[in-house]
């Protein structure tokens, strides 16, 4: 019988492998009000770490390939920061460090990368205090250090997007993380100006007045949108200047405006209420991926998932990734059948120009309502997938890996300094190609000698860089 070592010692003369599956499969892990993690405020460090590892392990089980972790819920931090206080949602009291001390973001990055998962840091750019916060703000909180940019709005404290000092502060916070941590992405969601509360206008008369006094000519609504546009563009350009490989993703409200496209209805007009010109940012290419929150069932005609997705992919002249957000948690809440999730994944796959999904949120996967996990594992997530490449970030491809093996194990080695993050591996049994994704820059994987009774005939591997570019295939090592 041929062994793996014998196979690898001979250059295969078989046809090269088929295209490797590519799909972004991500999940939001919300920390605000302990939605997903940690389970409670102030839990011991060991328990918090154990919970986070369980989340990452479930992601691996589901063959996801990215985690979007909320690290700044409301001008606070779930990481070591000199700019903002520790989050109450982590330690139980804002400004109090974990005991024993640890850095959840650093821990999450290291453990995610070990498992072949990308880690995207999720920030709220403007929210200063969430109404679910129990304790007082710390002296290092922006409401004390920069009170001139903080406004009371309904149940929240909010940093005024129209103040340049707000934009400067949030940009400094986010770029501090980009510089110090090996994150794979920066992510912001749909909170720009706050969602309306009781029809109240945002209290920014003073900042708008200063804008007009210095020669500004835009009307207030256009000025508000300009303020948000300016921040989004500055953030994108700053990330690319510092670390071009770090992706910038935006997850806006899923409907651009009521009536767009025709027949779509919404109780929120993000353009007029949140002052978010979400279409403009995509058209301008001020992002690397877009995850509009398409949080409705496909059969819900006035907010149809498929209709909205098809509209968004047509607003993408720069060819950025479109990875729609799905409200997977509706299964956990008992409002959706589990098959709605698999059907929306299927719709996404059939829409040209879309290449993955982001699930809200992790609790649904941990609770496993209606056997959702098994349904995904047997269905759309039965096999692995590489994250789609972002060639506009880096066009370089890694060198072919060195492949060696013996006794049912394949060893994979990449060239030094090429930033290899994964290996795409195909094990061939007869006419069947079985895909695997192995974390890089060096890897080891077990390969069965038989699959459903068919003997192994070839092993092929390709090195994948952190922006998703893949090397040529390699299948021999002497």
C-alpha positions in Angstrom: 0.0 0.0 0.0 1.3 3.5 -0.8 2.0 5.6 2.2 1.9 9.4 2.4 5.6 9.5 2.5 5.8 7.5 -0.7 3.2 9.7 -2.4 5.1 12.8 -1.6 8.4 11.4 -2.7 7.0 11.2 -6.2 5.9 14.2 -8.2 2.2 13.6 -9.0 1.3 13.5 -12.7 -2.4 13.9 -11.9 -4.4 16.9 -12.9 -4.0 20.0 -10.7 -6.7 20.6 -8.0 -9.9 22.4 -8.6 -10.5 25.9 -7.3 -10.3 26.0 -3.6 -13.6 27.1 -1.8 -13.6 30.8 -0.8 -16.1 32.4 1.5 -16.1 34.8 4.4 -17.7 33.1 7.4 -17.7 35.4 10.4 -19.6 36.0 13.6 -20.1 39.1 15.7 -19.1 38.7 19.4 -20.8 41.6 21.2 -19.5 42.6 24.6 -21.9 45.5 25.2 -24.2 44.6 28.1 -22.6 41.1 27.9 -24.6 40.1 24.9 -22.2 37.3 23.9 -19.1 37.6 26.1 -18.2 37.7 28.9 -21.3 36.1 30.3 -21.3 38.5 33.3 -19.6 41.6 34.4 -16.6 41.1 36.6 -16.2 37.3 36.3 -12.8 36.0 37.2 -10.1 36.1 34.5 -9.8 32.3 34.2 -13.6 32.0 33.6 -13.6 34.8 31.1 -10.7 33.2 29.2 -12.4 29.8 29.3 -15.6 31.3 27.8 -13.7 33.0 25.1 -11.8 29.8 24.2 -15.1 28.0 24.0 -16.4 30.6 21.5 -13.3 30.2 19.3 -13.6 26.4 19.5 -17.2 26.6 18.4 -16.2 28.8 15.5 -13.7 26.1 14.4 -16.3 23.4 14.8 -18.6 25.4 12.4 -15.7 26.0 10.0 -16.0 29.7 10.4 -12.9 31.7 9.5 -13.3 35.1 11.2 -14.4 36.6 14.5 -15.6 40.2 14.9 -14.9 41.0 18.5 -16.4 44.2 20.1 -13.5 45.9 21.9 -14.9 49.4 22.3 -18.6 49.3 23.2 -18.9 52.9 24.6 -15.6 54.9 24.8 -14.2 52.1 26.9 -11.9 49.2 26.2 -11.6 45.5 26.4 -7.8 45.7 26.0 -4.9 47.6 27.7 -5.3 51.2 26.8 -3.8 54.5 27.9 -6.5 56.4 26.0 -9.7 55.0 27.5 -10.8 53.1 30.6 -11.3 49.4 31.1 -14.9 48.4 30.2 -17.5 47.8 32.9 -18.8 45.0 30.8 -15.5 43.2 31.4 -14.4 44.0 34.9 -17.7 45.1 36.6 -16.6 48.7 37.1 -15.4 51.0 34.5 -11.7 51.9 34.8 -10.9 48.9 37.0 -8.3 46.5 35.5 -8.9 42.8 35.4 -7.5 40.8 38.4 -5.4 39.0 37.6 -4.6 41.3 34.8 -4.8 40.2 31.2 -5.4 41.7 27.8 -8.5 40.1 26.2 -7.7 41.5 22.7 -4.1 40.2 22.7 -5.4 36.8 24.0 -8.2 36.7 21.4 -5.8 37.5 18.6 -3.3 34.8 19.6 -5.9 32.1 20.2 -7.8 33.0 17.0 -4.7 32.8 14.9 -3.7 29.5 16.4 -7.0 28.2 15.1 -6.8 29.7 11.7 -9.4 32.4 12.4 -9.1 36.1 11.6 -9.7 38.5 14.4 -11.4 41.8 13.5 -11.6 44.5 16.2 -15.0 46.1 16.4 -15.4 49.7 17.6 -18.2 52.0 18.2 -16.9 55.4 17.0 -19.3 57.8 18.8 -21.2 56.2 21.6 -19.9 57.4 25.0 -22.2 55.7 27.5 -24.7 52.9 26.9 -27.9 53.0 28.9 -27.3 49.4 30.2 -24.1 50.6 32.0 -24.7 50.3 35.7 -21.8 52.0 37.4 -20.3 55.5 37.0 -17.9 56.6 34.3 -14.2 56.5 35.3 -12.2 59.7 35.7 -10.3 58.7 32.5 -13.6 58.5 30.5 -14.1 61.0 27.7 -17.1 62.5 29.5 -14.5 63.8 32.0 -11.4 64.2 29.9 -13.2 65.9 27.0 -16.6 67.0 28.2 -16.9 69.6 25.5 -17.5 66.9 22.8 -20.0 64.8 24.8 -23.7 65.3 24.5 -26.6 63.9 26.5 -29.1 62.3 24.1 -32.0 60.3 25.5 -30.6 57.4 27.4 -27.1 57.8 26.1 -24.1 60.0 26.3 -22.8 60.6 22.7 -19.7 62.1 21.3 -20.7 64.8 18.8 -19.7 63.6 15.3 -19.6 67.3 14.2 -16.7 68.1 16.6 -13.3 67.7 15.0 -12.0 66.7 18.5 -14.5 63.7 18.4 -13.1 62.5 15.1 -9.5 63.0 16.3 -10.2 61.2 19.5 -11.9 58.1 18.0 -9.3 58.0 15.2 -6.5 58.0 17.8 -8.1 55.2 19.8 -8.6 53.0 16.8 -5.2 53.6 15.2 -3.6 52.9 18.6 -5.0 49.4 18.3 -4.0 49.1 14.6 -0.4 50.0 15.6 -0.1 47.8 18.7 -2.1 44.7 17.9 -1.8 42.1 15.1 -5.5 42.4 14.2 -6.8 41.4 10.8 -9.5 44.0 10.5 -11.1 47.2 11.9 -14.8 47.1 12.0 -17.5 49.7 12.7 -21.3 49.1 12.7 -24.4 51.1 12.2 -24.1 53.6 15.0 -23.1 57.0 13.6 -25.5 59.7 14.8 -27.8 57.9 17.3 -31.0 56.3 16.4 -33.8 58.8 17.1 -35.4 58.7 20.6 -38.9 60.2 20.7 -38.1 62.3 17.7 -35.6 64.4 19.5 -33.0 66.2 17.4 -29.3 65.7 18.3 -28.1 68.6 20.5 -25.3 70.0 18.2 -26.4 73.6 17.8 -23.1 74.9 19.2 -20.8 72.8 17.0 -22.9 73.6 13.9 -22.8 77.2 14.9 -19.0 77.2 15.0 -18.9 75.5 11.6 -21.1 78.3 10.1 -19.1 81.0 11.9 -15.9 79.8 10.3 -17.3 80.0 6.8 -19.1 76.7 6.4 -22.0 76.8 4.0 -23.7 73.3 4.2 -27.1 72.9 5.7 -27.2 71.1 9.1 -28.2 67.7 7.6 -25.5 67.8 4.9 -23.0 69.0 7.5 -23.8 66.1 9.7 -23.3 63.7 6.8 -20.1 65.4 5.8 -18.8 65.0 9.4 -19.4 61.2 9.3 -18.0 61.0 5.7 -14.9 62.7 6.8 -14.3 60.3 9.7 -14.9 57.2 7.6 -12.5 58.4 4.9 -9.8 59.4 7.4 -10.1 56.1 9.2 -9.7 54.1 6.0 -6.8 56.2 4.7 -5.1 56.0 8.1 -5.3 52.2 8.3 -3.9 51.9 4.9 -1.0 54.2 5.7 -0.1 52.3 8.8 -0.8 48.6 7.9 -2.2 48.2 4.4 -3.0 44.5 5.0 -5.5 45.4 7.8 -9.0 45.3 6.4 -11.6 48.0 7.2 -15.2 46.8 7.3 -18.4 48.7 7.8 -21.7 47.2 8.8 -24.4 49.8 8.1 -28.2 49.5 8.6 -29.3 47.2 5.8 -31.7 49.6 4.0 -30.0 52.6 2.4 -33.2 54.6 2.3 -36.9 53.7 2.4 -38.1 53.0 -1.2 -34.6 52.1 -2.4 -34.8 49.7 -4.2 -38.5 50.1 -5.2 -40.9 48.5 -2.8 -38.6 48.4 0.2 -40.0 49.9 3.4 -38.2 50.9 6.6 -39.0 52.7 9.8 -35.5 54.2 9.8 -33.9 56.4 7.1 -30.2 56.0 7.9 -29.4 58.8 5.4 -31.7 61.3 7.1 -31.8 59.9 10.7 -28.3 58.6 11.3 -26.7 60.9 8.8 -25.0 57.9 7.2 -24.5 58.0 3.5 -23.7 54.3 3.4 -23.9 54.0 -0.4 -21.3 56.8 -0.8 -18.7 55.1 1.3 -19.0 51.9 -0.7 -19.0 53.8 -4.1 -15.9 55.7 -3.0 -14.1 52.5 -1.9 -13.5 53.8 1.7 -13.7 50.2 3.0 -12.4 46.7 2.2 -15.7 44.9 3.0 -19.3 45.8 3.5 -21.7 43.9 5.7 -25.1 45.7 5.5 -27.3 44.4 8.2 -29.9 42.5 6.3 -31.8 41.4 9.4 -35.0 40.3 7.8 -36.4 37.0 6.4 -36.2 36.6 2.7 -39.9 36.1 2.3 -40.6 39.5 4.1 -41.2 41.3 0.9 -40.9 44.9 2.2 -37.4 44.0 3.5 -36.4 41.0 1.4 -32.9 39.7 2.1 -32.3 38.8 -1.6 -33.7 42.0 -2.9 -31.6 44.1 -0.6 -28.4 42.1 -1.2 -28.8 42.4 -5.0 -29.2 46.1 -4.6 -26.0 46.5 -2.5 -23.8 44.5 -4.8 -24.8 46.9 -7.6 -23.5 49.9 -5.6 -19.9 48.5 -5.6 -17.8 50.0 -8.5 -14.6 49.5 -6.6 -15.2 45.7 -6.3 -15.0 45.6 -2.5 -16.2 42.5 -0.7 -19.9 42.3 0.1 -20.5 40.1 3.1 -24.0 40.7 4.3 -24.9 40.6 8.0 -27.5 38.0 9.0 -29.7 38.1 12.1 -29.0 34.5 13.0 -30.0 35.2 16.6 -33.6 35.3 15.5 -33.5 31.5 15.6 -32.3 31.6 19.2 -35.2 34.0 20.0 -37.7 31.5 18.5 -38.7 33.9 15.7 -37.1 32.1 12.7 -36.8 28.5 11.7 -33.2 27.4 11.5 -33.5 26.7 7.8 -33.9 30.5 7.2 -30.2 30.8 8.1 -29.1 28.1 5.6 -31.4 29.5 2.9 -29.9 33.0 3.3 -26.4 31.6 3.0 -27.5 29.9 -0.2 -29.0 33.1 -1.5 -25.7 34.9 -0.8 -23.8 32.2 -2.7 -26.1 32.6 -5.7 -25.7 36.4 -5.9 -22.8 37.4 -8.1 -20.7 39.9 -6.2 -21.3 38.6 -2.7 -18.9 36.1 -1.1 -19.8 35.4 2.5 -21.8 36.3 5.6 -21.4 37.7 9.1 -23.7 36.2 11.7 -25.3 38.2 14.6 -24.5 36.9 17.0 -22.3 34.3 18.8 -24.9 33.4 21.4 -27.0 31.7 18.8 -24.1 29.4 17.9 -23.4 28.7 21.6 -27.0 28.0 22.5 -27.6 25.9 19.4 -31.3 26.4 19.0 -33.3 24.1 16.8 -30.1 22.1 16.1 -28.7 25.0 14.2 -25.1 23.9 14.6 -25.8 20.5 13.1 -27.8 22.0 10.3 -24.9 24.2 9.3 -22.3 21.5 9.7 -24.2 19.1 7.5 -25.2 21.8 5.0 -23.4 25.0 3.9 -20.5 24.8 6.4 -19.8 21.1 5.9 -16.4 21.9 4.4 -13.8 24.6 5.0 -13.3 27.8 3.0 -10.5 30.3 2.6 -11.3 34.0 3.2 -11.7 35.7 -0.2 -8.5 37.5 -1.4 -8.2 41.3 -1.3 -5.7 41.9 -4.1 -6.1 45.7 -3.9 -4.4 45.5 -0.5 -1.4 43.4 -1.7 -1.0 41.8 -5.1 2.0 39.6 -4.0 1.6 35.9 -3.8 3.6 33.6 -1.5 6.1 31.0 -2.8 5.0 27.4 -3.1 5.3 25.6 0.3 7.5 22.6 1.1 5.4 19.6 1.6 6.6 16.5 3.5 4.9 13.6 5.2 5.1 10.3 6.9 2.8 7.9 8.8 -0.5 9.7 8.1 0.9 13.2 8.7 1.6 16.0 6.3 4.1 18.7 7.3 3.9 22.1 5.6 6.5 24.8 5.6 6.4 28.3 4.0 9.3 30.6 3.0 10.5 32.8 5.8 9.2 36.4 5.9 6.3 35.9 3.4 3.5 36.3 6.0 1.8 33.0 5.3 -1.3 32.6 7.4 -2.8 29.5 6.1 -2.3 26.5 3.8 -4.9 25.3 1.4 -4.6 21.5 1.2 -6.3 19.0 -1.0 -6.2 15.3 -0.3 -7.2 13.3 -3.4 -9.0 10.0 -3.1 -9.8 8.6 -6.5 -11.8 11.4 -8.2 -12.7 13.1 -5.0 -10.8 16.2 -3.7 -11.1 16.7 0.0 -10.2 20.3 1.1 -8.5 21.3 4.4 -7.3 24.6 5.7 -4.3 24.5 8.0 -3.1 27.5 10.0 0.4 28.8 9.0 3.2 29.8 8.7 4.1 26.1 9.3 1.6 23.4 9.8 1.0 19.8 10.5 -2.2 17.8 9.6 -3.3 14.3 9.8 -4.4 12.8 6.5 -6.3 9.5 6.4 -4.9 6.9 4.1 -8.4 6.1 3.0 -11.7 8.1 2.5 -14.9 6.0 2.3 -12.7 3.0 1.4 -10.9 4.8 -1.4 -7.1 5.0 -1.0 -5.2 8.4 -0.9 -3.7 9.1 -4.3 -2.2 12.6 -3.9 -1.8 15.5 -1.5 -1.5 19.1 -2.8 -0.8 22.2 -0.8 -0.7 26.0 -1.4 0.5 28.8 0.8 -1.9 31.7 1.5 -0.8 35.2 2.6 -2.7 37.3 5.1 -4.6 39.2 2.4 -5.8 35.9 0.9 -3.4 35.6 -2.1 -2.5 32.0 -2.8 0.7 30.4 -4.1 0.9 27.9 -6.9 0.2 24.3 -5.8 3.0 22.1 -4.5 2.8 18.3 -4.0 6.3 16.9 -3.7 9.2 17.1 -1.3 12.4 15.1 -1.8 
